[in-house]
Amino acid sequence: MRFSVLASGSTGNAIYVATDRVSVLIDVGITGKQAEAALREIGVNPGELDAILVTHEHVDHIKGIGVMARRYNLPIYANQKTWAELDKQIGTIREEQKRFFEVGEKKELEDLGIESFGISHDAAEPMGFCFYHGRKKLSVATDLGYVSDRIKQTIRDADAYIFEANHDVEMLRMSQYPWSIKQRILSDVGHLSNEAAGEALGDFLSGRAERVYLAHLSKENNMIDLARLTVKSLLEERGLKVGDDVHLRETYPDRPTRLEVL
């Protein structure tokens, strides 16, 4: 299984996951042109894509979905409540391209197993995904107001995680955001702070040299060095050695991570 975080942050999110038989995008929250450029940068021909999976309908996750689906005739997988919102935002999609993938459902696209799970976020019915190929597992969990025990149980035992570390709490509190926006981000249907990310990861990481990609960082209220330092400190409090038991990786709002193989 191969994957790359094509873009991640408050300005747009997209992830590429593939095996030798199938390749999919999780969200396209950047323009179609940006998505194509990011794919080509990691050596992937956009014309070889097979499907798009949607976590939820916020614009930083769906901006380019309609363009990519129409240009490459791709099926779009989302749950019913999300589809009700997508139809208003992504333009005309042919009925045969509309596929349903409900919360808690498991599907197989060729040799790629996919499991969806519900998350706490202020969208119609937001989801995360776990991907399985052979004995390998990749867990994708961002846009989390909090991490429930159910989510921890679902995503644990993965070889790699794409996991939210959205904001530093003090940076957010001192920011120029309206108080209503700060309340939303800090709420149980908002986004995960660096501290909450580190604490949650410490609850389920096994220390098998898992790769953790710190994702969906806020442009205004976080810095990658701060996110890494905070998560590293909290993991080491749990006895996990970063760089040995766990490998922390960066994601970027404007360029893809290198294509990784599990």
N, C-alpha and C positions, 0 to 999 in steps of 0.2 A: 504494500500500500504506500502511495506517495501523496504528499500534501504540501501546500504552501498557503500561508496567509497572504492573500493578494493585497489587501488593504485592511487596516483596523484602526478604529478611533471614532471620535464623535463626528467626523466629517464623512465617514463611509466605511462599510465593512463588506468583505467578500473573501471566501475561502475556496480553495481548489483541493479536491480529493479524488484519487484515481487508483485503479489497478491496471493490469495489462488488458483488461476487457471492458472497462467502463470508466468514465470520468464525469464528475459532477461539480457544480458550484453550489456552495451554501451561501445564499444571499448574493445580491449584486447591488450594493449600496453606493456604488460609484457609477460614473457614466459608462455606457457601452464601449466608448473609445478607450477609456482608462482601463477597463477590464481586459480588453483585447491586448493592449500594450503590456499590462502586467503578466498576462499569460505568455505572451511571446518572449518576455524577459526571462521566464523560467523554462523556455524551450517547448512550450505547448501551443499547438495550432488550435485556435478557438473553434474551428470547424469540426474538430474531433470531439467536442463536448456532447454529452448524452442527456443531461437533465439539469434542472435547477431546483434546489430545495430551499424553502423559505422558513425562517425562524419566526418572523412577525412582520407587520406591515409598516413600521416606522421608516421614514424616507431614507435614513442612513443605512438601511438594509435592502431597499427595493428600488432605488433610483434608476438603475440600469436594467432591471429585470425584463421589462417589456421589450426594450430594444434588442437585448440578447436573445430572448425567446423568439421574436419575430425574425431576426436576421438569420438565426441558425436552426429554426424550426424545432426548438427544444420544449419538451414537456416541463411544466412547472408543478411541483408538489407542495401543497400547503393544506392545512386543515380547513374545514368548512367555514369557521368563524373568520379566519384570516382571509380566505377567498372573498368573503363578503366585503371586506375592506379593500383588497387588492383590485377588485373589479372597478373601483372608483378612481384608482390612481395610476394604473400601468398601461392604460390604453387597451385597444382591442386585441384579445387573444382568442384564437380559434378554440372551439369547445373541445376538440380532440387533444389540445395541448394542456387542458386543465385536468390535473390529477389530484386526488385527495390522499392525504397522509395525516391521520388523526393522532392526537396525543396518546402516547403509550403503545402505538402500533409498531410492528416490526415488518420490514420489507426487505426483499433482496433484489438488487439491480445487478444482473449477471452474477459475478462472484463477490459483490460487495454487500455485506449485511448492514442494515441501517435500523437503528432503534431511536424513536423519538421519546421525549419526556417533557412534561410540563415545567415551566419556570414561573417565578413571580416577577411580573413586569407589567407596566400599564399599557398593555396592548390587548387586542381582542382575545387571542388564545396563544400566547407565545410558547415556543418550544426550543429545546436544545436537541442535539443529536449525538449518538454514539455510532461509530463505524467499526465494522469487523471484517477482517480478511485473514483467513487462516487462523493463526493464533494471536494475531495482532489486533490491538484496539486503540482507537483514537476517540477522545471525548471532547466535544465542543460545547462550552457553557459560558455564554456572555449575557449581558442585559439582565442581571440577576438582582432583584431587590434584597434577597437573602438566599442562603444555601440551605435547604431543608435536609433532614436526614435521608429522606427518600432520594433526593438528587445525589447526595454523597454516595449512597449505596449503588445507584444506577451508573454513575460515571467512574467509580473506583476501579482499580486493577487495570487501568489503561497504560499503554506504553508511552503515550503523549497526550497532553491536555492543551487545549486552547481555552484559556480561562480569564475571566474579566478581572482587571485591576483598574477601575475607572478613574478614581479620584483620591486625592489626599484630603482628608476631612477638614483640616485647618485651612488649606488652600481654598477649598470650596466655601467655607464659612467666611473667609476674608475677601472672596471674589465680589465682583460687581453684579453678579446674577441677582435678579429679583428674589425676594425671600420665598415666594411661591415656588420658584424653580429649584431653589436650594432644598426646600422641604420635599419636593418630588424626588429629587436625586437621592436624598438621604432616607427616603421611606422604604417600606418593605416591597414596593412595586417600582423602585427606582434602579439604582446601579450600585455595584459592589465597590467599596473602598479598598485601598491597598491593605489596610489592616484586616478587614473582613476576608479578603482573598487569602492572605497569609494564614489566618486562623483556620479557614475552611480547608485549605490545602493540607495543613498539618493534621487534620482529622482523618484524611483518607489516603495520603501518599504512603507507599510502602517502602520507599528507599531503594527501589530496583533500578536506579539511574533513569527514572522517568524524565522526559522532557516536558517542561511547562512553558508555554508561550503566554506571556502576560499581554492581554488583549484589551481592546476597546478603551484605551487610555484617553482621558479628556485632554483636549488641546490646551484649555485654559486652566484646568485645575489639577494637573498632574505633570510629572516628568518621569521619563523612563528610569533614570538613575534612582530617583526617590522610590518609585514603585518596586524596583528590584531590591533596593536596600531594605525596605520595610518588609517585604515578603521573605527575603533571606533571613532577617533577624528573627522573625516569628517561626520560620521553619527550624532554624537552629536551636531555638528554645525547646522544640519538640525532639531534639536529638538527631535531626536530619542534616547532613553535611551538604551544603550547596556546592556544586562542582564535582561531587562524587556520588552521593545518594540521589541527588536531584540536580537537573540542569535547567537553569532559568534562561529563557530565550526572549529576545525582543520582537515586537511587531511594529509596523510602521504605517502611518496614514497615507503615505504617498509612494510607496514602493513595496514589492513583495518580499517575503522571506525566501531564502533559498529553498529549492525543492528538496524536501526531506524524504527519506525512505524508512519505513518501519519493517 
